Structure formats: C-alpha cells, structure tokens
Amino acid sequence: MTPEEFRRHGHRVIDWIADYQERVASLPVLSQVAPGDVLGALPARPPERGEGFDAVLDDLDRVVLPGITHWQHPSFFAYFPANASGPAILGDLLSAGLGVQGMLWATSPACTELETRVIDWLADLLGLPDAFHGNGVIEDSASSAVLVALLAALHRAAPDAVRDGLTGRHTVYASSQTHSSLEKAARIAGVGAANVRVVDVDPDTLALDPDHLDRTIAADVAAGATPVLVCATVGTTSTTAVDPVPAIGAVCRERGVWLHVDAAYAGVAAVCPEFRWVNDGLDLADSYSTNPHKWLLTNFDCTALWVRDRAPLVGALSILPEYLRNQATLSGGVVDYRDWQIPLGRRFRALKLWSVIRWYGAEGLREHIRAGVRLAALFARLAGADDGFEVRGHHPFGLVCFRPRDVDALTLMERLNASGDLYLTHTRVAGEVWLRLAVGAPATGEPHVRAAWARIAAERDALSGAAAAG
Ligand SMILES: *Cc1c(COP(=O)(O)O)cnc(C)c1O
C-alpha cells in the first residue's frame, strides 16, 4: 500500500468509524448471531492474491458488524464500560502509524519518556501520593498489573525466588470479592491457587475484614508460610465494594507484606475532588493500578500501574541478553519499560492517553465521571421508587445493583438482553442474584437511562402478568 493508497483508504476508514459513532444507537446492543455464524461467513483459506482494501470494508459491514456487541452503545450497561473516544482512537492510530516497538529507551526515546510524563500527569490528576510519582508504567491490563506486582513482591520477600524458583510456601491474601486475576497471577507465578488465602468480608458492605486478615497472616506465619502480598480492592467488580485500605495497609506494614491496591474500575473517579477518598490509604500501598481503559475515555488497552519502589519490580523481571545491550541501558540513566512488564515488546500506548488528557483536560475528565455517577444515581432513584424492585444502597460510582422482587431476575435479564434494546449483566451476593446496571459509555445520556428503566419495568410487568395469568 503506497502512502497515496493509504491516504485514500484511510479517509474511508475514518468515515466508517465516524458513521459508526453516529448510528451505533440504532443497532442491537447485544450481538444477535449464533455461535459459528461469523466463522461460517469467512472463507476457510486465505486469498492467494491480494484483494484490495474495499473488500475488507465490505466484509466489515457484512460479516463483522452483526457479530459485534456494541460496547459504545448508549444502552450498554453490562460489566463495566470499556470507553472509546475520538482522541483515544486517533492517538492509537498514530501509534500504529509510527509502528514503534518501545521495549527499551533506545528503541524510541519518545515512547519511553512520553509514557513517563503522561503517567505522571495521571498520578497528578488522581492526586496520588508523591512516592508514586516517577514510578508509573502503562500495562496492557489490570491482570498484568497484579501479576507483575506479585512478582515484585516475591522478589522483595525472597530475592532469588522469582529467578530460581519458589521454595517453601508463599501465601497471598484477598477476599471472595477480589477479581479472579489475582488467582490467575498466583497460578502463573507459581504461588499456587491453594495459597490464595480468602479473607472474610463484612456481610453488608462486602469489604475485606482487616482483623481477619491479620489473624490469617499470623496463623500462616506460625505454620511456616511466607506471606507475600495482600490485594485490596477499591470498587470490586461485582458490586463496587471498597476495602478499608488504611486498616489493611497498617496490617501490611506491621507484618512486612506487600500491599497491592486494585482500583481497576473506580480509581479514575479520583479525578474529581469529591472522589479523592478512593485514594485513602494509598500512602501505605506498594503498588496501585487503575484502568483508563474502563471509565476514562481511553480505548482498550491502557492500565496504569504505579509502584512505590521500582527496585523489586526490575529485580524480578530484568534479564539482559547480549542482543539487548546498549550504551543507554548499561549506563543506567534511562528507564527500559520492558523490565516493568511480562512481554519484551511494547507499543506506544502513551499516545492515546496523552491525546485523551490533552483533548478533555482535567475538567472534561471530571465531567465524564460526574455524568456517569449522576445517571447511576438517577437510575437508583427510579428503581428504588418502584415497590417491585430492590436496590442495593451502595452505589457511589456508576454501578447500581438491583433486582425484581416478584419475578426471576435472570429471566428478566435474559429477555431484556435478547431484545437488543439494552444490555445488563448480573452477579451473586450470598447466593442471591442481583442485576448490574453500569453507566459509563460516553454516549449514554439521561434519555437512555430513563428508557432503560422504562424497558426494565415494562418487561417485569409483562413477566409478572404472565405468571399471574399462568
Ligand atoms: C475489570 C477488573 C479487573 C480486570 O481488568 P483487566 O484490565 O481486564 O485485566 C481487575 N480488577 C478489577 C477490580 C476489575 O474491575
């Protein structure tokens, strides 16, 4: 593809994306295809001769689009949001256009130094403790962030263990509400799922119990284990429960255990002064991560990770084969982010976060968070005013958990989702099903939330009417 051809097709692609943004609200939120439909519509063999780019765009409409669940749809309320935005898309395109592989400072100094600056900007926007400044990195996901935090913690607890292999029993601590990525990290790191100790939660708030944490650590130490890491969560995936990080941090300090704080979804809310409380206790954390790719207008993938001390992280992950030796690395004056992550290679993700922060400014980012919070509160009021529904009282962010009192919650959700009008997911708390409505797509406004509520209430009426008639 020559630069001229690229220009022509590129303009069409940008038009396609802009058209998509304009029409996404008219598409069914949840993809209506059956398993195998997309696969069956694709040729089994690759083309022998090049086909040109128009054919790709045609198939995008014909084959791909029907198989898309529209995360940017204004009525997408499932999981947590995965925000996309114009500046992020363009920043990502620039990253692709430069085609840089930024594993070392020397392989593109700007790729490293822009990342250092922009992740510092984010620390500033969120009001993070000073210790994290200058010690941030962009990871692909919160799952990677907790894995590298665990490896750093293992390195700090037993300096040769990550390199030579673990000996003895190492334990990590979390609650039943902690994201599954912690157990995955424990499996990958060789700690083992059996050594993920599940700490009790308060039955009402679902927040981790720091006293039980302390007792569990003490018992493990007495039994000869080495406690390595505690994972606290600010805004759990299930219900946005908030662990008491200050009290957990005090236990970690006392016992010399690494504290990782996972605020994948909720952490970015700290751009607003009224949400700075989500940072409470971070001065006691060894590592902290939050995902601009969830609720901060940045296309997947972009997880911000900060560490208090980079030495154990780099100690655990740095390997220097001959082909990566260069003067800048050897003289030690630069950061090589390959030592802060699992893969060697890395793309220029900082460009999209830089574009987002510059386009919206702190003001625009705050307004986005506040809009989500306001709309979630509106939904909670609407559902709470209806005797047929129960709403969980805790909804400080963009997620509301609720359930119908007189019809089956999962049946209600499945009917709503199948309609394509909106998309919800569910969770279970103490065995009970709750529906989750997470507001946060940039396109979502008050009419969409009111329409969602009207649709939910009408479907409940239809279901309970059918039950009464039956
Ligand atoms: C979404 C989520 C994760 C996983 O995020 P990825 O970036 O997809 O790995 C981890 N922890 C919490 C609390 C989450 O909500």
The ligand as a Gaussian input file, in Angstrom:
#p B3LYP/6-31G(d) Opt

LIG

0 1
 C      -12.051000      -5.241000      35.352000
 C      -11.269000      -5.542000      36.586000
 C      -10.040000      -6.214000      36.523000
 C       -9.508000      -6.794000      35.245000
 O       -9.160000      -5.803000      34.353000
 P       -8.342000      -6.128000      33.024000
 O       -7.697000      -4.837000      32.718000
 O       -9.347000      -6.565000      32.022000
 O       -7.366000      -7.213000      33.341000
 C       -9.326000      -6.375000      37.684000
 N       -9.787000      -5.911000      38.857000
 C      -10.966000      -5.278000      38.967000
 C      -11.435000      -4.775000      40.307000
 C      -11.750000      -5.085000      37.832000
 O      -12.941000      -4.472000      37.941000

